[in-house]
Amino acid sequence: MQSWAERFPELYAPGYWAWGELDVQFGTEQPPDELISNVHVVARSEGGVVVCRNDLGWRFLPGGTREPDEPILQTARRELLEEAGATLLSDPIWLGAHRADHRRPEPYRPHLPHPVSYWATVVADVAVDAEPGNPEDGEQVVEVLVLPPDEAVTYLAAHPDGVMAETLRLAQAMGLV
């Protein structure tokens, strides 16, 4: 039987995210909590998956950066509300994380791990029951959709880096969506 890395070579291949000056590598092992800087959620709702688009045209799964001393669960809750107007209904299930090796000499925010951090992805049930919070210091979400999983993959794949589409495909293959 093939490993996840063999089944999803694009997701597991080493990469570079130019916008953040990050060398990245995906894996399913859970890193130490203190090294997780970001959390994204494969948010299951009404038989579909929640996807978002911001005013810059980026398409993504809801999630974002951890605040100082914020537990991962709270990061997931806060980011779901801010980006998707969604309420967390279940405990998150670990999916995987991108290890990020930062090329910049300083962390993005002083409280974040540096020079190595992890961008975690979890799966959870949610209810989309409000508009995105769109805090002034955050990205401005202009579209929140609940799409059948295959349509959500297509929607996310329209974004040039495509990493979230591959992450969702992995969640499907693992039977989590």
Secondary structure, DSSP 8 states (H G I E B T S, - for coil): ---HHHH-HHHHS-EEEGGGTEEEEEESS---GGGEEEEEEEEEETTEEEEEEETT--EE-SEEE--TT--HHHHHHHHHHHHH-EEE-S--EEEEEEEEEE-SSS-SSTTS--SEEEEEEEEEEEEE-S-----TTS--EEEEEEE-HHHHHHHHHTSTT-HHHHHHHHHHHTT--
